[in-house]
Amino acid sequence: MGSLAIQTAAGLVLARLLFPADFGLLASVYVVTGLTVLFFDLGLSGALVRSRNLTEELKATAFWLNALGGLVFLGLLTALGPLVAGFYGDDRLRWLLPLAGLPFAVGLQVVHSALLQRRFAFRALASTELVAAVVGNTLAIVAAAGGAGYFALVVGPPVQALLLTAMQWRLVRWRPRSFIRIAAVRELWGFSGGLLGYAVVDYGVRSLDVLLLGRFYGPTDVGLYNRAHSLMVLPVQQLNSVLGRVMLPTLSGLGDDLRRVGSAYLQAMRLTLFVALPTLVGMAATAPALINTLWGPRWLDSTVAFQLLCLAGAARVLTGGTGWIYQSQNRTPLMFRMGVLTGVVVAAGTVIGLPHGLVGVAAGVTVATWLTVPFNLLVPSRLVGLPAMAVLRSNAATMLCTALMGVCVWAVPVVSPLRETAVLTLLLQVLAGLLVYAAMGLLLQRPLLRQLVSLLRRRRRR
């Protein structure tokens, strides 16, 4: 959670120092480099965590695949610079693309991070990520304050990746003693091939909105949309990251005991949704005051898109834990096929909404994402013997509490005499949301509240 706080705080400062077009320009770059990240990691981190017989050959092969992949992709990004600049009609992208690819060449901690996860050394892992985030984001803020403009957004990640590598290598003394082994590649690919395919399809679809907005509407609209999406996805990503590190090795350790796998999955989803759903709905309800307070009036044109994307985020968290099932049960090829089906639906929604600008794209993505929820719950639930709608039924009380809270929070500016003051309105909305959700939670979710408090206390003692 510390790295989330740093990232959020840095984003707020940078939004005040830079313009939407600056963020839009870099968002266009990260559409390409983000896809490269998937190949750079090759899905091997998950394979290493999942492996029940992690040999030296597997670790060394994964390390060298990632190391060589980083250099190859840096060269590829350099070669693609002129093509990407031509696609967007902006020659600045010619040199920004290889600069944004530097973290891939210096980020050599994939195996070390996986080994820390296998040891359940999550505090050490979080500490390294926190320190790296502080240094990288501080550098970006200093550059922005010094007038570097959009360049400030690319100077931090290489330093952050290099520092993270150094710290995790210090924590984990493992070093590669051999080179790539074909047999190890086959074994790793048996797991990571489907996972990589799913990740590529998922990322491609989720980046289509930025790609099309950048091509047809320019960097300002991309910047508004991208910042709205980034703010929405921060709590979702953090929850998925923290729980994913715990749940994947936990469910993998349960092996073929499907009853226990299903029970652990449902319990994790109850905790996830109890926190994530009210956060997303609350952000949507407070959007005008929230954006004005955090970023300033120059970003208010992103308000409606942000509200719609928060609703899309709610659909995503409902199905976000299904990846744990696919991976723990070694069904990543099925995960890939379901990703393709989901991708087709969401891509269609994106294209349909494109003529109406950033709001139209956000609306298309939101409607399409909700249409994918039923089959994305049905298929993985059957793998572990759960009813198709088990997640929805077990979280009905949370959804009811969230809906009532959302209505109350949305109504605050309507009845409050302070609605012209963004900061005070936001404070009142947050207070109202906390009180209503806490009251409803005590009434309908008391056992879950006790469990959440107990988990927080145990985490604090550690």
N, C-alpha and C positions, 0 to 999 in steps of 0.2 A: 504493500500500500504506500510505502514511502516514495517509491519511484513514480507512482501515479500522482502523488501530491506535487512532486517536483515538476513533472511534465505539465500538470495543470497550471501551476503557478507561472512557469516559464511561458506557456502559451498565452496566458492573460497579459503578461508584460509585453511579449512580442506583438500581440494584436494591437496594443496601444502605440507601439513604436513603428510598426509597418502598416502597409495598406493591403486591402483585399487582393489587388493585382499581384503583389509580391508573393502571397501565399498561393495564388492561382498558378503562377509561373512554376513554382516548385512542385505543386500538386501534379502538374503535367509531367514533370520529370519523374516523380515517384510512381506514376502509373507504370513506367518502364522498369525502374529499378526495383519496385516492389515485386514485380513478377520475377525478377532476377533473384531476389532473396529466396524465393521458393526453391529454385534450382540450386542456389548456393547451399542451402541447408539440405536439399535433396530428400527431405522427409526422414533423414537418417537419425536425427535426435530421438524421434519417437520410437524408431526401431531399436535403438540402443537401450532406451528405458524399458521397452516391452520385452526384450530378449531374456529368455530363461537360462540361457547358457552363453554368457557374454565372454567370448574368448579374446585373447590378445590380437588375433588376426582380424576379428570383427572391428575392434576399436581402431587399430592402425589403418585398416582399409577405409573406414568412415572418415578418419582424420585426413588422409591424403586426398580422398575424393573432394572433401570440402576445401582443402587448401588449394589444390590445383583448380578446382571449380571457381574459386574466388579470383584467381589471376586470369583465367579464361574469360570470365564474365566482365572483368574490368576492361580487357581488350575489346570485347564485343560491344560494350557500352560506348567506348571511344569511337568504334567504327560506325555505330548507329547514330552518333551525334548529328551529322548532317541530314540524315533521313528524318529524324524526329523534328529537327528545326524546320525542315521543309513542310512536314505534315501540319505543324501548328502555325507556320508562317512567322516564326520568331527565331532570329539567328543566335540569340543569347543561349538557346538550348544546346547549341553545338558544343560548347565547353562546359556547360552546367552538368550535362549527363555524365561524362567521365568523372567529374569532381564528385558527384553524388555516388559514384560507384566505388570510391576509395574504401569505405568500410568493409566491403566484401573481401578486399585483399589483405586486410589486417585483422579481421575478426576470426580468430582461429580457436575459439573456445567451445565449439559445438559439442565435442566429445566430453570435455571437462564439465560442461553444464549438465549433460546427460548423466554423468557419473555422480554428480552432486544430487541430482534428483533421485537416482537409484538408492542413495544413502539416506534419503529423506532429510538432507541438509538444507532445508528451505530457508532457514535464517541466514546462513552463510551466503546462499545464492542471492537472496534479497539484498543483503548488505553490499555485495559487489555491484549489483545493478543500481542501487541507490547512489553509491559514490560516483559511479560512471555517469549517471544521469545528472547529478549535481554539477560535475565538471563540464560535461558537454553542453548543458543548457545555459550555464553561466557564461561560457564562451560565446554562445549565440546571442545572449542578451547584450553583452559588452560590445560585440560587433554591430548589433542593430543600433545601440545607443551612439556608437561612433559614426553612424551614417553609412553603414555597409549595405543597407537595403536588403534585397532578396538574397544577397551573398551570405548574410548572417544565418540563413536557414540551412546552409550546407557546410559550415565550418565546424559545427559541433559533433555530428555523427562520426566522422573518422577518429577523432580524439576519444570519443566515448567508446567506440568499438575496440580501439587499441588498449585503453585502460581496463576495460572489462576482461579482455584476453589476459592481460598481465596479472590481474588479481586472481582470476580463476585458475590460471596456471600455478600460481603460488599456493593456492588452497589444495589443488589436486596435483600430486607429484607425478602422475602418469605421463610418460613420453612415448611416442611411437618407436617401436624397435624393429619394425618390418615395413614393407611397402604394400601396395595394393595386391590382394589375392583374389583371383577370379571366383573361387569358391565362396569367399566371403561376400563378394559383390552380389552373387546370386542369392545368397541367404538374406542379405540386407534388403535386396530389391523385392524379395518375396513379400516383405511387409511394407516397405516404403514406396514401392512402385504405385500401388493403389492409392496410398495416402498422398503421394506427390501429385498424381493425376487429379485427385479430388481438390487438392489445394490450388492447383493451377486453374481448374475450371471455376472454383469458387472465387478466386481472386480476379480472374478475368471478367467475370460477370459483375462483381462488386466494383470494379474499376471502369466499367463501360460508361457509367454516368459521367465521371470526370473526363474520360477520353472524349466523349461526344460533346459535352459542354465546352471543353477547351477548343475543339475543332470548329464548332459552329457559333459559339457565343463569346469566346475570349477569356483572358485571365481573370477579369474582375468577377464574372459570374462563377467561374471555377473556384476562386478564392472564397467567395461567400458560401458556396455549397460545401466546399471541402472543410472549412472551419466548422460549419454546422454539423457535418458528419463526424468530424474529429471529436467535438464536444460530446455528442451523443454516444459515441462508441467507447469513450474512455472508461466509464465504470463497467461496461460490458466486457471489454478486453481484460481489465484488471481481474474481475471475478473469474472469467474463464481461464486466465493465466494461472492464478493462484490455485483454483480448484483442479484445473487440468494437471498440474504438477503432482497433486496428491492423488487424484482419482485414477489416473492411468496406471501407475504402479500398484495402487490398491486393488483395482478391479482385475488387473493382470494377475496379481497374486492369488485371487480367488479361483482362477482357472476355470474349470468347467462346472463349478457350483452355481448354476444359473439362478437359483432362488436367491442366494446371497448377493450375486451380482445385481439382480433386479432391485432388491431391497436397498442396497447401497446407492444405486443410481437414483432411485426415487427420493431417498433421504437427502442426497446432495442437491437434487433439483428443488426440493422444498426450501432448503436454506438459501439457494441461489435466487429463486424467484421471490422469496420473502424480502430480499434486499433489492434486487434488480428492478422488479416491476414498479414499485412505488417511486424509485429513483427516476426511471424513464418517464413515467406519467407525470411526476412532479415537475421534471424539467420542461415537458411540453406545456403544462399548465402555466408555468412561470416564465415562459419564453420571452415575451417582450421586455419585462423588467430584468430578467436574467442576462440577456444579451446586452442590453443598454448598460447595465451595471458592470459586467465583466469586460466588455470590449469597447463600449462607447457607441454613439449614434451612427457612426459610419458603417456599422455592421447590421443595422436593423433590417435591411432588405433580406437578410437571411432568416428572419423570424419564422415565416410560414413553412419554409423548407425544413427548418430545424424541428418544428412541431411534428411534421409528417414523418421525418426520419426517426424521431423518438418512438413513434407508434410502430414503425418498421423494426426498431430495435427490440421492442417488446415481443414481437413475433420471433425474432432471432433467439432471444434468451429462452423461449419456450422449447426450442429444438436444439439449443447450443450444447447440451450435454450428451446428445446422441453419438457424437464422435467418440466419446469414451467407450461406448458399447462396441462400436465397429472395431476400434483399435484393440481393446482388451480381448475381444473374441477372434482377433485375426481375420476380420472380414473387410479389410480395406478395399478390395476390388468392388464389393457391393457398395461401400461408401462412395467410391468414385462414380458408379453408375447413378446413384441417387443424386450426387452432386451435379451430374450432367442434366438430369431431369429438372432439378431446381434451377440450374443456370438458364435453361431454355425459357422457363416461365418468367424469371426475373429480367432477363435480357429483353423479352418481348414487352414487358411493362415499361422498361427504360426507354425503348424506342418509341412506344406509343405516346409517352409523355413528353418526348423531346421537343416537339413543336411549340410547347407552352413554356419553355425556358426551365430555369432551375426548380420552380415550384412544380411544374408539370412532371419533370423527371423524378422529383421526390415523391410525388403522388403515385406515379407509375410503379416505382420501386416498392412503396409501402403496400399497395394493393396486391402486387404480385407476390411479395414475401408472405403475406397472410394466406394467400391461396396455396402456398407450398406447405403450410404447417401440418395439415392432416396426414399426408403421406410421409412426411419426414418424422412424424411420431409413430405411425403405424409400423413401418418396416423394422426399425431397430428394436422397438418394444417386443415384437414377435421373436427376435433372436434370443431374448432372455425370458421368454414365457410370460410377459406382461400383457394385460389387455391394451388394446390400441390407444385408448384415451386415458390410460392410467395417470399420466402426468397432469392432465387437465383436471381429472377428478380429485387427485390428491392435493391440488392447489386451488380448489374452488374458493375456499375461504380467503386466501391471499388475493385472488382476483377481485372478489367482492370488496374487500377492505381497500384495495387500490383504487377501484372505480369510485367509491364514496369519497375517498381522500382527494382524488383528482377533481371531482365536481366542487368540493369545498374550496380547494386551492384556486381553481379557476374563478370562483365567485368573489374572491377577496377584492380584486380591483373594481368590481362592479359596485360594491357596497362601501368601500373604503373612501373616506375623504382625502386620503393621501395618494390617490392613484396617479397624480401628476409627478410624484417623486419616486423615481425608479428604485432607489436603494431601500427606502422605507416600505414601499409596496412589496419588494422582494422579501424583506425580513418578515413582514406580516404573513405573506404566503407560506414561507418556510415554516414559521411557527404554527400556523393553522394546520399545515400538512402533517407536521410531527405530532401535534396533539390528537388530531383525528385518527391518524394511523395507529398511534400508540393505544388509544382508547379502543379502537376496533380490534387491534391485536390482542389486548388483554381480554376482550370479550370472546373472541372466536379462535384465537391462536395461542393461548397461554402455554401449552406444552412446547410448542415450537419456540416461543420467546425464551422459555427457560433453557432450552437446549442451546440457543444462540448465545445467551448470556454466559452459559457454562463454557462454551467454546472460546469466547472472548477472554474469559478469566484464565483458562488454561494457556491460551496464547500469550497472555501478559506475563504469566509466571515463567515462561520459557525465555 
